[in-house]
């Protein structure tokens, strides 16, 4: 069915749950996985003239890389625990959906598994959804796990009784 699954991660709990489900699917299919984290392109966010600290770009990049390594290590560890072959990719792009789609195409992935965050109001209007952008632009299937879950969903922990 599927042979190579791309799994974007942003380090959130929602993303971790989609990674877990994606790895389960990969194991069932005998597929390999590639985890990807897209770091913001800080060079576009802050111009050299607007930066008060000349080392700011380097500091921001180093922090973003450290976070990316941590996020991708969790993908690698989960895949290794399940016995699923895994590679990871760290990309930099001001448009994460572009990096996700480009990586899927470059690596010959045949499925993208990701989560969708639920945003309301102005945030939804301004920020939109990376998952929606990937879904509408990708030439391969995209499996999206919703961030919101029903009360009886297996991934949702039940509330602890009050004592």
N, C-alpha and C positions, 0 to 999 in steps of 0.2 A: 504494500500500500504506500507508505511513506518511507523514504530512505534517509533523508537529511532534514532535520527540523531546526529552524532558527528560533531562538528564544531571547527576545529583548528583556532586559531587566533594568529597573530603576532603583532597586534596593528596598522597595516598600514591601509590606506584608502581602499586599494583593499580588504583587509581582512574584513573590516567593511561592505563593500558592499556585500561580499559573505555571511556574517552573516545575513544581512538583508534579502537576498533572501532565505537563508536556513530557517529562522524563518517563512517567508511567506509560504514556502513549508510545514513546520511542522504544521502550523495552518491549511492549506488545508487538510492535511492528518490526523489531530488529533494526531500528534506525539509529543513526548517530545524531548528536545534537551539537549545535554551536550556540553558545551564549554570547550576547552582545550588549555592551553598554555604550550609549552615545553621550559623550561629554560635550558640554556647551563650548562654542568657539568664543572664548573670552576676548580674542583680538577684535572681534566685531562689536562687542559690548562696550569696550572702553578704548578710546583712541589714545595714541601715544601722547597727544597734547593734553588730554583730559586727565591723565593719570598723575597723581601727585607723588606716588611712590614708584620709582623706576623698576623696582623688583616685583611690583604687584602682579604683573602678568605671569611671571614665573611661580609666584606663591599660589595663585589661583589654579594654575595648571597642575602644580604638584599636588594640591589638595584634591582636585578632581580626579587625578590619576590614582591617588590612594583610595578614594571612594570606589572608583571603578574596579580596581584590583580586588577590593573586599567583596563587592557585589558579584564579580565574576568567579571568585574563589568559592562562593556559596553554590554557584551553578556547577562548577567542576566537582565539588565535594558531593553534592546530591547525585550527580551522574555516576561518579565513581562508586558510591554506596549502592546504586542500583545496577552496576555493571554495564552502564551505557557509555560508549565512546563519546568523548566530549572535547571540543576545542572552544577557545574563547577569543573574542575580538573586542578591542577597545577602539572606538571610532570618535572622531571629533567633527561635529557639524552643527551649524546653527538651526538646521531643520532635522530633528531626529528621524522623522519618517523617511527622508531621503537616504540617510545612512543605513537604515534598516533594510529598505528595499534594495539598495545597491549591494549590500553585503549578501542578501539572499540570492541575488542574481549572480554575483561574482563567485559564490561558493556552490552554486548549483543546488540550493535548498528547494525542497518541494512542498514545504509547509512552514508557516510562521505561527507560533503560539505565543500569545501575549495577553495582557490584562487591559481592561478599560476602566479608567477612573470615572467616577460619576461626579460631574461638576454641575453646579446649578447657577442660574442667574447670569450676572455679568462675567463671572469667571468662565463659564461655558462659552459665552459669546466671544470673549477676547482670546482665550487660550485654545478653545476647541479640544479635540481629542486626537492624540497621536495615533491611537488605535484606529479611529475612523479614517484618518488620512492614509494609513497603511492599507486598510481594507479597501479603500476606493482606488488606490494607485497600484497595488501589487498585481502581478500577473500570475501569482500562485495562490492557492487557498490560504486563508487566514483564519485561525481558530482563536476566538476572543473569549476569555473568561471575564465575566462581569465582576466588578469590585464589590457590588452590593450582592448580598446573599440572603436567601430566605432563611427563616429561623430553623428549618429542618435540614438545611444543607449540611452534608457530611464534614465540610471544612470549618464550619462555624462552631465555635466552642460554646457549650451551653453555660448560661450564667450560673454562678455559684449561689446556692441558697443562703439567704440571710439567717444569721443565728441570733 
